[in-house]
């Protein structure tokens, strides 16, 4: 059986935001299965990583900003602001979808793992995620 639901995330500022609880609270998970999350945007991403120490999120932002800085003279896609083209590149580096196993009716994440919204725009607005549950 396949279930699909559209989730609308609240607006977030630029950065890495834990959304595991939000995702879990909006889904009815089967006993066993697989969850696919797909973000419908080209300037944000999804990833799974450390959920205990908030400094990890700060370090992610610092490193990716250094890797893909704003205002590079090579950018030609500049009409939507100085944060837009770097956001597209970061989104491609991080990715737009995740697959997470479901076991005993819960997401089978590791002890220190959480789902992140990676917001790469300074003010990206609401973000939409398609959640597909396979059971």
mmCIF file of the C-alpha atoms, coordinates in Angstrom:
data_MODEL
# 
_entry.id   MODEL 
# 
loop_
_atom_site.group_PDB 
_atom_site.id 
_atom_site.type_symbol 
_atom_site.label_atom_id 
_atom_site.label_alt_id 
_atom_site.label_comp_id 
_atom_site.label_asym_id 
_atom_site.label_entity_id 
_atom_site.label_seq_id 
_atom_site.pdbx_PDB_ins_code 
_atom_site.Cartn_x 
_atom_site.Cartn_y 
_atom_site.Cartn_z 
_atom_site.occupancy 
_atom_site.B_iso_or_equiv 
_atom_site.pdbx_formal_charge 
_atom_site.auth_seq_id 
_atom_site.auth_comp_id 
_atom_site.auth_asym_id 
_atom_site.auth_atom_id 
_atom_site.pdbx_PDB_model_num 
ATOM 1   C CA . UNK A 1 1   ? 0.000  0.000  0.000   1.00 0.00 ? 1   UNK A CA 1 
ATOM 2   C CA . UNK A 1 2   ? 1.179  3.525  -0.784  1.00 0.00 ? 2   UNK A CA 1 
ATOM 3   C CA . UNK A 1 3   ? 0.048  6.656  1.044   1.00 0.00 ? 3   UNK A CA 1 
ATOM 4   C CA . UNK A 1 4   ? 1.067  10.166 0.052   1.00 0.00 ? 4   UNK A CA 1 
ATOM 5   C CA . UNK A 1 5   ? 0.686  13.461 1.854   1.00 0.00 ? 5   UNK A CA 1 
ATOM 6   C CA . UNK A 1 6   ? 1.761  17.025 1.144   1.00 0.00 ? 6   UNK A CA 1 
ATOM 7   C CA . UNK A 1 7   ? 3.360  18.742 4.143   1.00 0.00 ? 7   UNK A CA 1 
ATOM 8   C CA . UNK A 1 8   ? 3.865  22.508 4.397   1.00 0.00 ? 8   UNK A CA 1 
ATOM 9   C CA . UNK A 1 9   ? 6.736  23.474 6.659   1.00 0.00 ? 9   UNK A CA 1 
ATOM 10  C CA . UNK A 1 10  ? 6.636  26.756 8.561   1.00 0.00 ? 10  UNK A CA 1 
ATOM 11  C CA . UNK A 1 11  ? 8.908  29.536 7.298   1.00 0.00 ? 11  UNK A CA 1 
ATOM 12  C CA . UNK A 1 12  ? 12.489 29.298 8.500   1.00 0.00 ? 12  UNK A CA 1 
ATOM 13  C CA . UNK A 1 13  ? 15.447 31.606 8.189   1.00 0.00 ? 13  UNK A CA 1 
ATOM 14  C CA . UNK A 1 14  ? 18.602 30.462 6.464   1.00 0.00 ? 14  UNK A CA 1 
ATOM 15  C CA . UNK A 1 15  ? 20.194 27.522 8.256   1.00 0.00 ? 15  UNK A CA 1 
ATOM 16  C CA . UNK A 1 16  ? 19.731 23.887 9.203   1.00 0.00 ? 16  UNK A CA 1 
ATOM 17  C CA . UNK A 1 17  ? 16.510 23.128 11.069  1.00 0.00 ? 17  UNK A CA 1 
ATOM 18  C CA . UNK A 1 18  ? 15.463 19.853 12.719  1.00 0.00 ? 18  UNK A CA 1 
ATOM 19  C CA . UNK A 1 19  ? 12.062 18.793 11.400  1.00 0.00 ? 19  UNK A CA 1 
ATOM 20  C CA . UNK A 1 20  ? 11.882 15.179 12.630  1.00 0.00 ? 20  UNK A CA 1 
ATOM 21  C CA . UNK A 1 21  ? 9.111  15.862 15.165  1.00 0.00 ? 21  UNK A CA 1 
ATOM 22  C CA . UNK A 1 22  ? 7.113  17.884 12.630  1.00 0.00 ? 22  UNK A CA 1 
ATOM 23  C CA . UNK A 1 23  ? 7.326  15.059 10.076  1.00 0.00 ? 23  UNK A CA 1 
ATOM 24  C CA . UNK A 1 24  ? 6.382  12.352 12.597  1.00 0.00 ? 24  UNK A CA 1 
ATOM 25  C CA . UNK A 1 25  ? 3.457  14.365 13.964  1.00 0.00 ? 25  UNK A CA 1 
ATOM 26  C CA . UNK A 1 26  ? 1.895  14.769 10.513  1.00 0.00 ? 26  UNK A CA 1 
ATOM 27  C CA . UNK A 1 27  ? 2.076  11.130 9.385   1.00 0.00 ? 27  UNK A CA 1 
ATOM 28  C CA . UNK A 1 28  ? 0.353  7.875  10.308  1.00 0.00 ? 28  UNK A CA 1 
ATOM 29  C CA . UNK A 1 29  ? 3.174  5.369  10.015  1.00 0.00 ? 29  UNK A CA 1 
ATOM 30  C CA . UNK A 1 30  ? 2.576  1.661  9.424   1.00 0.00 ? 30  UNK A CA 1 
ATOM 31  C CA . UNK A 1 31  ? 4.207  -1.045 11.522  1.00 0.00 ? 31  UNK A CA 1 
ATOM 32  C CA . UNK A 1 32  ? 6.838  -1.669 8.831   1.00 0.00 ? 32  UNK A CA 1 
ATOM 33  C CA . UNK A 1 33  ? 7.660  0.229  5.667   1.00 0.00 ? 33  UNK A CA 1 
ATOM 34  C CA . UNK A 1 34  ? 9.631  2.996  4.047   1.00 0.00 ? 34  UNK A CA 1 
ATOM 35  C CA . UNK A 1 35  ? 9.177  6.768  4.097   1.00 0.00 ? 35  UNK A CA 1 
ATOM 36  C CA . UNK A 1 36  ? 10.320 8.884  1.175   1.00 0.00 ? 36  UNK A CA 1 
ATOM 37  C CA . UNK A 1 37  ? 10.515 12.646 1.727   1.00 0.00 ? 37  UNK A CA 1 
ATOM 38  C CA . UNK A 1 38  ? 10.878 14.945 -1.289  1.00 0.00 ? 38  UNK A CA 1 
ATOM 39  C CA . UNK A 1 39  ? 11.222 18.732 -1.008  1.00 0.00 ? 39  UNK A CA 1 
ATOM 40  C CA . UNK A 1 40  ? 9.638  20.593 -3.924  1.00 0.00 ? 40  UNK A CA 1 
ATOM 41  C CA . UNK A 1 41  ? 12.149 23.417 -4.084  1.00 0.00 ? 41  UNK A CA 1 
ATOM 42  C CA . UNK A 1 42  ? 15.454 24.119 -5.815  1.00 0.00 ? 42  UNK A CA 1 
ATOM 43  C CA . UNK A 1 43  ? 16.949 26.346 -3.103  1.00 0.00 ? 43  UNK A CA 1 
ATOM 44  C CA . UNK A 1 44  ? 16.483 24.109 -0.062  1.00 0.00 ? 44  UNK A CA 1 
ATOM 45  C CA . UNK A 1 45  ? 17.374 20.517 0.753   1.00 0.00 ? 45  UNK A CA 1 
ATOM 46  C CA . UNK A 1 46  ? 16.888 17.608 3.117   1.00 0.00 ? 46  UNK A CA 1 
ATOM 47  C CA . UNK A 1 47  ? 19.478 15.617 5.008   1.00 0.00 ? 47  UNK A CA 1 
ATOM 48  C CA . UNK A 1 48  ? 19.870 13.364 8.043   1.00 0.00 ? 48  UNK A CA 1 
ATOM 49  C CA . UNK A 1 49  ? 22.531 14.119 10.607  1.00 0.00 ? 49  UNK A CA 1 
ATOM 50  C CA . UNK A 1 50  ? 23.378 14.774 14.282  1.00 0.00 ? 50  UNK A CA 1 
ATOM 51  C CA . UNK A 1 51  ? 20.352 15.915 16.282  1.00 0.00 ? 51  UNK A CA 1 
ATOM 52  C CA . UNK A 1 52  ? 21.807 16.447 19.765  1.00 0.00 ? 52  UNK A CA 1 
ATOM 53  C CA . UNK A 1 53  ? 24.395 19.239 19.558  1.00 0.00 ? 53  UNK A CA 1 
ATOM 54  C CA . UNK A 1 54  ? 23.138 22.464 17.904  1.00 0.00 ? 54  UNK A CA 1 
ATOM 55  C CA . UNK A 1 55  ? 26.701 23.475 17.019  1.00 0.00 ? 55  UNK A CA 1 
ATOM 56  C CA . UNK A 1 56  ? 26.605 20.858 14.239  1.00 0.00 ? 56  UNK A CA 1 
ATOM 57  C CA . UNK A 1 57  ? 23.962 22.959 12.465  1.00 0.00 ? 57  UNK A CA 1 
ATOM 58  C CA . UNK A 1 58  ? 26.092 26.092 12.829  1.00 0.00 ? 58  UNK A CA 1 
ATOM 59  C CA . UNK A 1 59  ? 29.118 24.273 11.413  1.00 0.00 ? 59  UNK A CA 1 
ATOM 60  C CA . UNK A 1 60  ? 27.095 23.003 8.433   1.00 0.00 ? 60  UNK A CA 1 
ATOM 61  C CA . UNK A 1 61  ? 26.040 26.553 7.609   1.00 0.00 ? 61  UNK A CA 1 
ATOM 62  C CA . UNK A 1 62  ? 29.597 27.879 8.000   1.00 0.00 ? 62  UNK A CA 1 
ATOM 63  C CA . UNK A 1 63  ? 31.212 25.218 5.813   1.00 0.00 ? 63  UNK A CA 1 
ATOM 64  C CA . UNK A 1 64  ? 28.625 25.339 3.019   1.00 0.00 ? 64  UNK A CA 1 
ATOM 65  C CA . UNK A 1 65  ? 28.712 29.144 2.954   1.00 0.00 ? 65  UNK A CA 1 
ATOM 66  C CA . UNK A 1 66  ? 32.507 29.012 2.616   1.00 0.00 ? 66  UNK A CA 1 
ATOM 67  C CA . UNK A 1 67  ? 32.278 26.352 -0.110  1.00 0.00 ? 67  UNK A CA 1 
ATOM 68  C CA . UNK A 1 68  ? 29.612 28.223 -2.100  1.00 0.00 ? 68  UNK A CA 1 
ATOM 69  C CA . UNK A 1 69  ? 29.811 31.943 -1.285  1.00 0.00 ? 69  UNK A CA 1 
ATOM 70  C CA . UNK A 1 70  ? 27.467 34.668 -2.472  1.00 0.00 ? 70  UNK A CA 1 
ATOM 71  C CA . UNK A 1 71  ? 28.370 37.396 -4.979  1.00 0.00 ? 71  UNK A CA 1 
ATOM 72  C CA . UNK A 1 72  ? 30.824 35.416 -7.092  1.00 0.00 ? 72  UNK A CA 1 
ATOM 73  C CA . UNK A 1 73  ? 31.526 37.223 -10.364 1.00 0.00 ? 73  UNK A CA 1 
ATOM 74  C CA . UNK A 1 74  ? 31.088 33.904 -12.246 1.00 0.00 ? 74  UNK A CA 1 
ATOM 75  C CA . UNK A 1 75  ? 27.380 33.710 -11.398 1.00 0.00 ? 75  UNK A CA 1 
ATOM 76  C CA . UNK A 1 76  ? 25.070 34.663 -14.247 1.00 0.00 ? 76  UNK A CA 1 
ATOM 77  C CA . UNK A 1 77  ? 21.788 33.737 -12.514 1.00 0.00 ? 77  UNK A CA 1 
ATOM 78  C CA . UNK A 1 78  ? 21.558 36.799 -10.259 1.00 0.00 ? 78  UNK A CA 1 
ATOM 79  C CA . UNK A 1 79  ? 18.085 38.350 -10.753 1.00 0.00 ? 79  UNK A CA 1 
ATOM 80  C CA . UNK A 1 80  ? 16.578 36.762 -7.627  1.00 0.00 ? 80  UNK A CA 1 
ATOM 81  C CA . UNK A 1 81  ? 19.214 38.017 -5.195  1.00 0.00 ? 81  UNK A CA 1 
ATOM 82  C CA . UNK A 1 82  ? 22.755 37.245 -4.135  1.00 0.00 ? 82  UNK A CA 1 
ATOM 83  C CA . UNK A 1 83  ? 21.663 34.213 -2.087  1.00 0.00 ? 83  UNK A CA 1 
ATOM 84  C CA . UNK A 1 84  ? 19.730 32.539 -4.914  1.00 0.00 ? 84  UNK A CA 1 
ATOM 85  C CA . UNK A 1 85  ? 22.376 30.914 -7.126  1.00 0.00 ? 85  UNK A CA 1 
ATOM 86  C CA . UNK A 1 86  ? 24.417 29.683 -4.146  1.00 0.00 ? 86  UNK A CA 1 
ATOM 87  C CA . UNK A 1 87  ? 21.162 28.191 -2.819  1.00 0.00 ? 87  UNK A CA 1 
ATOM 88  C CA . UNK A 1 88  ? 20.633 26.203 -6.010  1.00 0.00 ? 88  UNK A CA 1 
ATOM 89  C CA . UNK A 1 89  ? 24.173 24.837 -5.863  1.00 0.00 ? 89  UNK A CA 1 
ATOM 90  C CA . UNK A 1 90  ? 23.882 23.920 -2.163  1.00 0.00 ? 90  UNK A CA 1 
ATOM 91  C CA . UNK A 1 91  ? 20.549 22.211 -2.836  1.00 0.00 ? 91  UNK A CA 1 
ATOM 92  C CA . UNK A 1 92  ? 22.189 20.057 -5.502  1.00 0.00 ? 92  UNK A CA 1 
ATOM 93  C CA . UNK A 1 93  ? 25.062 19.192 -3.170  1.00 0.00 ? 93  UNK A CA 1 
ATOM 94  C CA . UNK A 1 94  ? 22.805 18.232 -0.241  1.00 0.00 ? 94  UNK A CA 1 
ATOM 95  C CA . UNK A 1 95  ? 19.917 16.676 -2.172  1.00 0.00 ? 95  UNK A CA 1 
ATOM 96  C CA . UNK A 1 96  ? 16.156 16.928 -2.300  1.00 0.00 ? 96  UNK A CA 1 
ATOM 97  C CA . UNK A 1 97  ? 14.974 13.548 -0.997  1.00 0.00 ? 97  UNK A CA 1 
ATOM 98  C CA . UNK A 1 98  ? 15.447 11.005 1.770   1.00 0.00 ? 98  UNK A CA 1 
ATOM 99  C CA . UNK A 1 99  ? 14.435 7.382  2.333   1.00 0.00 ? 99  UNK A CA 1 
ATOM 100 C CA . UNK A 1 100 ? 13.931 6.301  5.946   1.00 0.00 ? 100 UNK A CA 1 
ATOM 101 C CA . UNK A 1 101 ? 12.936 2.813  7.117   1.00 0.00 ? 101 UNK A CA 1 
ATOM 102 C CA . UNK A 1 102 ? 9.871  2.425  9.325   1.00 0.00 ? 102 UNK A CA 1 
ATOM 103 C CA . UNK A 1 103 ? 10.098 -0.212 12.069  1.00 0.00 ? 103 UNK A CA 1 
ATOM 104 C CA . UNK A 1 104 ? 7.565  -0.857 14.845  1.00 0.00 ? 104 UNK A CA 1 
ATOM 105 C CA . UNK A 1 105 ? 5.525  2.123  13.691  1.00 0.00 ? 105 UNK A CA 1 
ATOM 106 C CA . UNK A 1 106 ? 8.399  4.601  14.056  1.00 0.00 ? 106 UNK A CA 1 
ATOM 107 C CA . UNK A 1 107 ? 11.074 6.114  11.877  1.00 0.00 ? 107 UNK A CA 1 
ATOM 108 C CA . UNK A 1 108 ? 14.099 3.858  12.303  1.00 0.00 ? 108 UNK A CA 1 
ATOM 109 C CA . UNK A 1 109 ? 16.667 6.630  12.741  1.00 0.00 ? 109 UNK A CA 1 
ATOM 110 C CA . UNK A 1 110 ? 19.874 6.144  14.698  1.00 0.00 ? 110 UNK A CA 1 
ATOM 111 C CA . UNK A 1 111 ? 20.141 7.408  18.273  1.00 0.00 ? 111 UNK A CA 1 
ATOM 112 C CA . UNK A 1 112 ? 21.652 10.755 17.278  1.00 0.00 ? 112 UNK A CA 1 
ATOM 113 C CA . UNK A 1 113 ? 20.028 11.171 13.868  1.00 0.00 ? 113 UNK A CA 1 
ATOM 114 C CA . UNK A 1 114 ? 17.464 13.781 12.937  1.00 0.00 ? 114 UNK A CA 1 
ATOM 115 C CA . UNK A 1 115 ? 15.864 15.032 9.736   1.00 0.00 ? 115 UNK A CA 1 
ATOM 116 C CA . UNK A 1 116 ? 16.973 18.502 8.695   1.00 0.00 ? 116 UNK A CA 1 
ATOM 117 C CA . UNK A 1 117 ? 15.416 21.124 6.486   1.00 0.00 ? 117 UNK A CA 1 
ATOM 118 C CA . UNK A 1 118 ? 18.404 22.828 4.897   1.00 0.00 ? 118 UNK A CA 1 
ATOM 119 C CA . UNK A 1 119 ? 17.190 26.346 4.144   1.00 0.00 ? 119 UNK A CA 1 
ATOM 120 C CA . UNK A 1 120 ? 19.676 28.029 1.838   1.00 0.00 ? 120 UNK A CA 1 
ATOM 121 C CA . UNK A 1 121 ? 17.795 31.278 1.123   1.00 0.00 ? 121 UNK A CA 1 
ATOM 122 C CA . UNK A 1 122 ? 17.956 34.115 3.623   1.00 0.00 ? 122 UNK A CA 1 
ATOM 123 C CA . UNK A 1 123 ? 14.133 34.108 3.662   1.00 0.00 ? 123 UNK A CA 1 
ATOM 124 C CA . UNK A 1 124 ? 12.903 31.077 1.762   1.00 0.00 ? 124 UNK A CA 1 
ATOM 125 C CA . UNK A 1 125 ? 9.268  31.145 2.819   1.00 0.00 ? 125 UNK A CA 1 
ATOM 126 C CA . UNK A 1 126 ? 7.131  28.070 3.386   1.00 0.00 ? 126 UNK A CA 1 
ATOM 127 C CA . UNK A 1 127 ? 8.592  24.830 2.040   1.00 0.00 ? 127 UNK A CA 1 
ATOM 128 C CA . UNK A 1 128 ? 6.554  21.918 0.696   1.00 0.00 ? 128 UNK A CA 1 
ATOM 129 C CA . UNK A 1 129 ? 7.483  18.287 1.218   1.00 0.00 ? 129 UNK A CA 1 
ATOM 130 C CA . UNK A 1 130 ? 5.815  15.301 -0.407  1.00 0.00 ? 130 UNK A CA 1 
ATOM 131 C CA . UNK A 1 131 ? 5.812  12.406 2.076   1.00 0.00 ? 131 UNK A CA 1 
ATOM 132 C CA . UNK A 1 132 ? 5.232  8.976  0.548   1.00 0.00 ? 132 UNK A CA 1 
ATOM 133 C CA . UNK A 1 133 ? 4.797  5.977  2.848   1.00 0.00 ? 133 UNK A CA 1 
ATOM 134 C CA . UNK A 1 134 ? 5.281  2.499  1.415   1.00 0.00 ? 134 UNK A CA 1 
ATOM 135 C CA . UNK A 1 135 ? 3.967  -0.357 3.538   1.00 0.00 ? 135 UNK A CA 1 
# 
